[in-house]
Structure formats: structure tokens, C-alpha cells
Amino acid sequence: MVSPIEIQKALGGMEYPADKDAIVQHAESKGAGDDVLEALRGLPEKSYERPTDVNEALS
């Protein structure tokens, strides 16, 4: 499991609301590790209103 801190580092500067594809693209552009990207690619297809929504979906 990826730590919430790693996820938030990868999503720093992300503008919300954002959908899964935008979140994954942002994390890729920030140089997120493979484990973080894999976790984000597993997110449900929906709009996320804030960073905590992303962490909740991953837990």
C-alpha cells in the first residue's frame, strides 16, 4: 500500500475538482514512482473534489 504522504507529494499543485485521468497525468508529470502511479490508475472513474477524496478512495 502506498502512503498518503507519497500520494499527496505526487499531487502537489493539483487543481480540483479533477478526474482520474487528470490526477494520473499530474502525478506522472511530477515524476511519481511506479507504486504511486499504479495506485492512482486503480482509482474509480469519477471526479475528486479535494486531495483527501483521493486518499479515501485509495484506502
PyMOL Python script that loads the backbone (N, CA, C, O; Angstrom):
from pymol import cmd

cmd.read_pdbstr("""\
ATOM      1  N   MET A   1       0.853  -1.197   0.000  1.00  0.00           N
ATOM      2  CA  MET A   1       0.000   0.000   0.000  1.00  0.00           C
ATOM      3  C   MET A   1       0.889   1.248   0.000  1.00  0.00           C
ATOM      4  O   MET A   1       1.927   1.288   0.661  1.00  0.00           O
ATOM      5  N   VAL A   2       0.471   2.236  -0.735  1.00  0.00           N
ATOM      6  CA  VAL A   2       1.210   3.491  -0.852  1.00  0.00           C
ATOM      7  C   VAL A   2       0.766   4.417   0.280  1.00  0.00           C
ATOM      8  O   VAL A   2      -0.418   4.487   0.608  1.00  0.00           O
ATOM      9  N   SER A   3       1.722   5.122   0.868  1.00  0.00           N
ATOM     10  CA  SER A   3       1.374   6.012   1.975  1.00  0.00           C
ATOM     11  C   SER A   3       0.662   7.262   1.452  1.00  0.00           C
ATOM     12  O   SER A   3       0.941   7.732   0.349  1.00  0.00           O
ATOM     13  N   PRO A   4      -0.264   7.794   2.262  1.00  0.00           N
ATOM     14  CA  PRO A   4      -0.952   9.029   1.874  1.00  0.00           C
ATOM     15  C   PRO A   4       0.022  10.177   1.623  1.00  0.00           C
ATOM     16  O   PRO A   4      -0.253  11.052   0.801  1.00  0.00           O
ATOM     17  N   ILE A   5       1.152  10.184   2.320  1.00  0.00           N
ATOM     18  CA  ILE A   5       2.134  11.252   2.135  1.00  0.00           C
ATOM     19  C   ILE A   5       2.718  11.182   0.724  1.00  0.00           C
ATOM     20  O   ILE A   5       2.888  12.210   0.069  1.00  0.00           O
ATOM     21  N   GLU A   6       3.025   9.966   0.255  1.00  0.00           N
ATOM     22  CA  GLU A   6       3.551   9.812  -1.108  1.00  0.00           C
ATOM     23  C   GLU A   6       2.530  10.272  -2.142  1.00  0.00           C
ATOM     24  O   GLU A   6       2.876  10.915  -3.133  1.00  0.00           O
ATOM     25  N   ILE A   7       1.274   9.935  -1.896  1.00  0.00           N
ATOM     26  CA  ILE A   7       0.212  10.348  -2.818  1.00  0.00           C
ATOM     27  C   ILE A   7       0.126  11.872  -2.858  1.00  0.00           C
ATOM     28  O   ILE A   7       0.056  12.464  -3.934  1.00  0.00           O
ATOM     29  N   GLN A   8       0.131  12.500  -1.694  1.00  0.00           N
ATOM     30  CA  GLN A   8      -0.005  13.950  -1.661  1.00  0.00           C
ATOM     31  C   GLN A   8       1.196  14.660  -2.273  1.00  0.00           C
ATOM     32  O   GLN A   8       1.041  15.723  -2.874  1.00  0.00           O
ATOM     33  N   LYS A   9       2.389  14.089  -2.131  1.00  0.00           N
ATOM     34  CA  LYS A   9       3.558  14.666  -2.799  1.00  0.00           C
ATOM     35  C   LYS A   9       3.364  14.632  -4.305  1.00  0.00           C
ATOM     36  O   LYS A   9       3.675  15.600  -4.999  1.00  0.00           O
ATOM     37  N   ALA A  10       2.850  13.513  -4.813  1.00  0.00           N
ATOM     38  CA  ALA A  10       2.640  13.356  -6.251  1.00  0.00           C
ATOM     39  C   ALA A  10       1.547  14.291  -6.766  1.00  0.00           C
ATOM     40  O   ALA A  10       1.534  14.653  -7.943  1.00  0.00           O
ATOM     41  N   LEU A  11       0.634  14.677  -5.881  1.00  0.00           N
ATOM     42  CA  LEU A  11      -0.489  15.514  -6.298  1.00  0.00           C
ATOM     43  C   LEU A  11      -0.323  16.979  -5.902  1.00  0.00           C
ATOM     44  O   LEU A  11      -1.256  17.769  -6.046  1.00  0.00           O
ATOM     45  N   GLY A  12       0.852  17.347  -5.407  1.00  0.00           N
ATOM     46  CA  GLY A  12       1.092  18.737  -5.031  1.00  0.00           C
ATOM     47  C   GLY A  12       0.855  19.673  -6.210  1.00  0.00           C
ATOM     48  O   GLY A  12       1.356  19.437  -7.309  1.00  0.00           O
ATOM     49  N   GLY A  13       0.098  20.721  -5.977  1.00  0.00           N
ATOM     50  CA  GLY A  13      -0.203  21.695  -7.024  1.00  0.00           C
ATOM     51  C   GLY A  13      -1.365  21.311  -7.923  1.00  0.00           C
ATOM     52  O   GLY A  13      -1.712  22.051  -8.843  1.00  0.00           O
ATOM     53  N   MET A  14      -1.970  20.157  -7.663  1.00  0.00           N
ATOM     54  CA  MET A  14      -3.108  19.693  -8.468  1.00  0.00           C
ATOM     55  C   MET A  14      -4.300  20.606  -8.236  1.00  0.00           C
ATOM     56  O   MET A  14      -4.584  21.007  -7.108  1.00  0.00           O
ATOM     57  N   GLU A  15      -4.995  20.927  -9.324  1.00  0.00           N
ATOM     58  CA  GLU A  15      -6.201  21.743  -9.198  1.00  0.00           C
ATOM     59  C   GLU A  15      -7.416  20.831  -9.184  1.00  0.00           C
ATOM     60  O   GLU A  15      -7.547  19.937 -10.020  1.00  0.00           O
ATOM     61  N   TYR A  16      -8.302  21.068  -8.226  1.00  0.00           N
ATOM     62  CA  TYR A  16      -9.515  20.280  -8.077  1.00  0.00           C
ATOM     63  C   TYR A  16     -10.720  21.134  -8.383  1.00  0.00           C
ATOM     64  O   TYR A  16     -10.645  22.356  -8.256  1.00  0.00           O
ATOM     65  N   PRO A  17     -11.856  20.526  -8.791  1.00  0.00           N
ATOM     66  CA  PRO A  17     -12.059  19.090  -8.970  1.00  0.00           C
ATOM     67  C   PRO A  17     -11.257  18.551 -10.158  1.00  0.00           C
ATOM     68  O   PRO A  17     -10.950  19.266 -11.111  1.00  0.00           O
ATOM     69  N   ALA A  18     -10.933  17.255 -10.060  1.00  0.00           N
ATOM     70  CA  ALA A  18     -10.155  16.599 -11.107  1.00  0.00           C
ATOM     71  C   ALA A  18     -10.634  15.164 -11.264  1.00  0.00           C
ATOM     72  O   ALA A  18     -11.022  14.515 -10.293  1.00  0.00           O
ATOM     73  N   ASP A  19     -10.601  14.679 -12.503  1.00  0.00           N
ATOM     74  CA  ASP A  19     -10.971  13.286 -12.721  1.00  0.00           C
ATOM     75  C   ASP A  19      -9.727  12.402 -12.646  1.00  0.00           C
ATOM     76  O   ASP A  19      -8.601  12.892 -12.558  1.00  0.00           O
ATOM     77  N   LYS A  20      -9.954  11.105 -12.684  1.00  0.00           N
ATOM     78  CA  LYS A  20      -8.866  10.133 -12.548  1.00  0.00           C
ATOM     79  C   LYS A  20      -7.752  10.377 -13.555  1.00  0.00           C
ATOM     80  O   LYS A  20      -6.579  10.368 -13.182  1.00  0.00           O
ATOM     81  N   ASP A  21      -8.092  10.596 -14.829  1.00  0.00           N
ATOM     82  CA  ASP A  21      -7.067  10.781 -15.860  1.00  0.00           C
ATOM     83  C   ASP A  21      -6.199  11.999 -15.580  1.00  0.00           C
ATOM     84  O   ASP A  21      -4.981  11.948 -15.754  1.00  0.00           O
ATOM     85  N   ALA A  22      -6.813  13.088 -15.149  1.00  0.00           N
ATOM     86  CA  ALA A  22      -6.055  14.303 -14.838  1.00  0.00           C
ATOM     87  C   ALA A  22      -5.134  14.068 -13.639  1.00  0.00           C
ATOM     88  O   ALA A  22      -4.011  14.572 -13.608  1.00  0.00           O
ATOM     89  N   ILE A  23      -5.607  13.310 -12.665  1.00  0.00           N
ATOM     90  CA  ILE A  23      -4.802  13.009 -11.481  1.00  0.00           C
ATOM     91  C   ILE A  23      -3.580  12.179 -11.863  1.00  0.00           C
ATOM     92  O   ILE A  23      -2.466  12.465 -11.425  1.00  0.00           O
ATOM     93  N   VAL A  24      -3.794  11.148 -12.681  1.00  0.00           N
ATOM     94  CA  VAL A  24      -2.687  10.289 -13.111  1.00  0.00           C
ATOM     95  C   VAL A  24      -1.688  11.101 -13.942  1.00  0.00           C
ATOM     96  O   VAL A  24      -0.480  10.983 -13.740  1.00  0.00           O
ATOM     97  N   GLN A  25      -2.178  11.913 -14.863  1.00  0.00           N
ATOM     98  CA  GLN A  25      -1.285  12.726 -15.695  1.00  0.00           C
ATOM     99  C   GLN A  25      -0.465  13.683 -14.840  1.00  0.00           C
ATOM    100  O   GLN A  25       0.728  13.865 -15.082  1.00  0.00           O
ATOM    101  N   HIS A  26      -1.093  14.292 -13.849  1.00  0.00           N
ATOM    102  CA  HIS A  26      -0.379  15.227 -12.973  1.00  0.00           C
ATOM    103  C   HIS A  26       0.730  14.502 -12.210  1.00  0.00           C
ATOM    104  O   HIS A  26       1.859  14.985 -12.124  1.00  0.00           O
ATOM    105  N   ALA A  27       0.394  13.345 -11.663  1.00  0.00           N
ATOM    106  CA  ALA A  27       1.384  12.574 -10.905  1.00  0.00           C
ATOM    107  C   ALA A  27       2.544  12.154 -11.809  1.00  0.00           C
ATOM    108  O   ALA A  27       3.699  12.180 -11.385  1.00  0.00           O
ATOM    109  N   GLU A  28       2.243  11.768 -13.046  1.00  0.00           N
ATOM    110  CA  GLU A  28       3.302  11.410 -13.996  1.00  0.00           C
ATOM    111  C   GLU A  28       4.216  12.606 -14.254  1.00  0.00           C
ATOM    112  O   GLU A  28       5.437  12.462 -14.302  1.00  0.00           O
ATOM    113  N   SER A  29       3.624  13.775 -14.418  1.00  0.00           N
ATOM    114  CA  SER A  29       4.409  14.975 -14.712  1.00  0.00           C
ATOM    115  C   SER A  29       5.281  15.381 -13.522  1.00  0.00           C
ATOM    116  O   SER A  29       6.296  16.055 -13.696  1.00  0.00           O
ATOM    117  N   LYS A  30       4.887  14.973 -12.317  1.00  0.00           N
ATOM    118  CA  LYS A  30       5.656  15.283 -11.109  1.00  0.00           C
ATOM    119  C   LYS A  30       6.707  14.211 -10.830  1.00  0.00           C
ATOM    120  O   LYS A  30       7.441  14.306  -9.846  1.00  0.00           O
ATOM    121  N   GLY A  31       6.783  13.198 -11.684  1.00  0.00           N
ATOM    122  CA  GLY A  31       7.788  12.160 -11.510  1.00  0.00           C
ATOM    123  C   GLY A  31       7.456  11.155 -10.415  1.00  0.00           C
ATOM    124  O   GLY A  31       8.358  10.615  -9.773  1.00  0.00           O
ATOM    125  N   ALA A  32       6.173  10.901 -10.199  1.00  0.00           N
ATOM    126  CA  ALA A  32       5.756   9.947  -9.166  1.00  0.00           C
ATOM    127  C   ALA A  32       6.307   8.559  -9.465  1.00  0.00           C
ATOM    128  O   ALA A  32       6.498   8.188 -10.623  1.00  0.00           O
ATOM    129  N   GLY A  33       6.557   7.803  -8.410  1.00  0.00           N
ATOM    130  CA  GLY A  33       7.068   6.449  -8.547  1.00  0.00           C
ATOM    131  C   GLY A  33       6.026   5.499  -9.113  1.00  0.00           C
ATOM    132  O   GLY A  33       4.831   5.796  -9.140  1.00  0.00           O
ATOM    133  N   ASP A  34       6.510   4.349  -9.565  1.00  0.00           N
ATOM    134  CA  ASP A  34       5.623   3.351 -10.165  1.00  0.00           C
ATOM    135  C   ASP A  34       4.529   2.892  -9.215  1.00  0.00           C
ATOM    136  O   ASP A  34       3.396   2.662  -9.639  1.00  0.00           O
ATOM    137  N   ASP A  35       4.857   2.755  -7.920  1.00  0.00           N
ATOM    138  CA  ASP A  35       3.858   2.296  -6.962  1.00  0.00           C
ATOM    139  C   ASP A  35       2.736   3.317  -6.797  1.00  0.00           C
ATOM    140  O   ASP A  35       1.568   2.951  -6.675  1.00  0.00           O
ATOM    141  N   VAL A  36       3.095   4.584  -6.794  1.00  0.00           N
ATOM    142  CA  VAL A  36       2.091   5.650  -6.684  1.00  0.00           C
ATOM    143  C   VAL A  36       1.230   5.674  -7.937  1.00  0.00           C
ATOM    144  O   VAL A  36       0.004   5.749  -7.849  1.00  0.00           O
ATOM    145  N   LEU A  37       1.864   5.611  -9.101  1.00  0.00           N
ATOM    146  CA  LEU A  37       1.107   5.646 -10.363  1.00  0.00           C
ATOM    147  C   LEU A  37       0.176   4.450 -10.477  1.00  0.00           C
ATOM    148  O   LEU A  37      -0.959   4.588 -10.934  1.00  0.00           O
ATOM    149  N   GLU A  38       0.641   3.292 -10.071  1.00  0.00           N
ATOM    150  CA  GLU A  38      -0.201   2.094 -10.132  1.00  0.00           C
ATOM    151  C   GLU A  38      -1.433   2.263  -9.245  1.00  0.00           C
ATOM    152  O   GLU A  38      -2.543   1.907  -9.640  1.00  0.00           O
ATOM    153  N   ALA A  39      -1.232   2.807  -8.052  1.00  0.00           N
ATOM    154  CA  ALA A  39      -2.357   3.034  -7.140  1.00  0.00           C
ATOM    155  C   ALA A  39      -3.344   4.030  -7.742  1.00  0.00           C
ATOM    156  O   ALA A  39      -4.554   3.810  -7.694  1.00  0.00           O
ATOM    157  N   LEU A  40      -2.835   5.120  -8.306  1.00  0.00           N
ATOM    158  CA  LEU A  40      -3.717   6.139  -8.883  1.00  0.00           C
ATOM    159  C   LEU A  40      -4.468   5.611 -10.100  1.00  0.00           C
ATOM    160  O   LEU A  40      -5.621   5.977 -10.323  1.00  0.00           O
ATOM    161  N   ARG A  41      -3.827   4.759 -10.880  1.00  0.00           N
ATOM    162  CA  ARG A  41      -4.505   4.168 -12.050  1.00  0.00           C
ATOM    163  C   ARG A  41      -5.651   3.255 -11.624  1.00  0.00           C
ATOM    164  O   ARG A  41      -6.544   2.968 -12.421  1.00  0.00           O
ATOM    165  N   GLY A  42      -5.632   2.801 -10.383  1.00  0.00           N
ATOM    166  CA  GLY A  42      -6.699   1.954  -9.857  1.00  0.00           C
ATOM    167  C   GLY A  42      -7.867   2.723  -9.259  1.00  0.00           C
ATOM    168  O   GLY A  42      -8.823   2.124  -8.765  1.00  0.00           O
ATOM    169  N   LEU A  43      -7.792   4.035  -9.302  1.00  0.00           N
ATOM    170  CA  LEU A  43      -8.889   4.844  -8.762  1.00  0.00           C
ATOM    171  C   LEU A  43     -10.176   4.617  -9.554  1.00  0.00           C
ATOM    172  O   LEU A  43     -10.132   4.367 -10.758  1.00  0.00           O
ATOM    173  N   PRO A  44     -11.320   4.704  -8.874  1.00  0.00           N
ATOM    174  CA  PRO A  44     -12.594   4.676  -9.601  1.00  0.00           C
ATOM    175  C   PRO A  44     -12.714   5.891 -10.526  1.00  0.00           C
ATOM    176  O   PRO A  44     -12.197   6.967 -10.226  1.00  0.00           O
ATOM    177  N   GLU A  45     -13.400   5.699 -11.648  1.00  0.00           N
ATOM    178  CA  GLU A  45     -13.623   6.790 -12.609  1.00  0.00           C
ATOM    179  C   GLU A  45     -14.682   7.725 -12.045  1.00  0.00           C
ATOM    180  O   GLU A  45     -15.874   7.422 -12.084  1.00  0.00           O
ATOM    181  N   LYS A  46     -14.237   8.866 -11.520  1.00  0.00           N
ATOM    182  CA  LYS A  46     -15.152   9.887 -11.007  1.00  0.00           C
ATOM    183  C   LYS A  46     -14.390  11.177 -10.824  1.00  0.00           C
ATOM    184  O   LYS A  46     -13.179  11.233 -11.041  1.00  0.00           O
ATOM    185  N   SER A  47     -15.096  12.205 -10.428  1.00  0.00           N
ATOM    186  CA  SER A  47     -14.465  13.485 -10.155  1.00  0.00           C
ATOM    187  C   SER A  47     -14.137  13.556  -8.668  1.00  0.00           C
ATOM    188  O   SER A  47     -14.957  13.204  -7.819  1.00  0.00           O
ATOM    189  N   TYR A  48     -12.917  14.020  -8.366  1.00  0.00           N
ATOM    190  CA  TYR A  48     -12.460  14.150  -6.990  1.00  0.00           C
ATOM    191  C   TYR A  48     -12.427  15.634  -6.648  1.00  0.00           C
ATOM    192  O   TYR A  48     -11.847  16.439  -7.376  1.00  0.00           O
ATOM    193  N   GLU A  49     -13.057  15.981  -5.532  1.00  0.00           N
ATOM    194  CA  GLU A  49     -13.204  17.385  -5.152  1.00  0.00           C
ATOM    195  C   GLU A  49     -11.998  17.942  -4.402  1.00  0.00           C
ATOM    196  O   GLU A  49     -11.752  19.148  -4.429  1.00  0.00           O
ATOM    197  N   ARG A  50     -11.239  17.060  -3.729  1.00  0.00           N
ATOM    198  CA  ARG A  50     -10.097  17.516  -2.930  1.00  0.00           C
ATOM    199  C   ARG A  50      -9.121  16.355  -2.736  1.00  0.00           C
ATOM    200  O   ARG A  50      -9.483  15.202  -2.968  1.00  0.00           O
ATOM    201  N   PRO A  51      -7.897  16.644  -2.316  1.00  0.00           N
ATOM    202  CA  PRO A  51      -6.889  15.597  -2.141  1.00  0.00           C
ATOM    203  C   PRO A  51      -7.321  14.490  -1.188  1.00  0.00           C
ATOM    204  O   PRO A  51      -6.991  13.324  -1.403  1.00  0.00           O
ATOM    205  N   THR A  52      -8.055  14.846  -0.139  1.00  0.00           N
ATOM    206  CA  THR A  52      -8.469  13.811   0.812  1.00  0.00           C
ATOM    207  C   THR A  52      -9.417  12.799   0.167  1.00  0.00           C
ATOM    208  O   THR A  52      -9.461  11.640   0.581  1.00  0.00           O
ATOM    209  N   ASP A  53     -10.173  13.230  -0.844  1.00  0.00           N
ATOM    210  CA  ASP A  53     -11.049  12.300  -1.562  1.00  0.00           C
ATOM    211  C   ASP A  53     -10.230  11.222  -2.259  1.00  0.00           C
ATOM    212  O   ASP A  53     -10.625  10.057  -2.309  1.00  0.00           O
ATOM    213  N   VAL A  54      -9.086  11.627  -2.794  1.00  0.00           N
ATOM    214  CA  VAL A  54      -8.203  10.666  -3.471  1.00  0.00           C
ATOM    215  C   VAL A  54      -7.665   9.668  -2.453  1.00  0.00           C
ATOM    216  O   VAL A  54      -7.682   8.462  -2.700  1.00  0.00           O
ATOM    217  N   ASN A  55      -7.188  10.157  -1.313  1.00  0.00           N
ATOM    218  CA  ASN A  55      -6.668   9.258  -0.286  1.00  0.00           C
ATOM    219  C   ASN A  55      -7.745   8.304   0.230  1.00  0.00           C
ATOM    220  O   ASN A  55      -7.472   7.127   0.464  1.00  0.00           O
ATOM    221  N   GLU A  56      -8.952   8.804   0.407  1.00  0.00           N
ATOM    222  CA  GLU A  56     -10.046   7.948   0.877  1.00  0.00           C
ATOM    223  C   GLU A  56     -10.347   6.854  -0.138  1.00  0.00           C
ATOM    224  O   GLU A  56     -10.594   5.708   0.239  1.00  0.00           O
ATOM    225  N   ALA A  57     -10.328   7.197  -1.414  1.00  0.00           N
ATOM    226  CA  ALA A  57     -10.614   6.210  -2.460  1.00  0.00           C
ATOM    227  C   ALA A  57      -9.542   5.132  -2.528  1.00  0.00           C
ATOM    228  O   ALA A  57      -9.816   4.005  -2.940  1.00  0.00           O
ATOM    229  N   LEU A  58      -8.331   5.473  -2.128  1.00  0.00           N
ATOM    230  CA  LEU A  58      -7.212   4.513  -2.182  1.00  0.00           C
ATOM    231  C   LEU A  58      -7.106   3.660  -0.926  1.00  0.00           C
ATOM    232  O   LEU A  58      -6.413   2.642  -0.930  1.00  0.00           O
ATOM    233  N   SER A  59      -7.777   4.057   0.145  1.00  0.00           N
ATOM    234  CA  SER A  59      -7.635   3.295   1.396  1.00  0.00           C
ATOM    235  C   SER A  59      -8.642   2.180   1.510  1.00  0.00           C
ATOM    236  O   SER A  59      -8.649   1.453   2.504  1.00  0.00           O
TER     237      SER A  59
END
""", "prot")
cmd.dss("prot")
cmd.show_as("cartoon", "prot")
cmd.util.cbc("prot")
cmd.orient("prot")
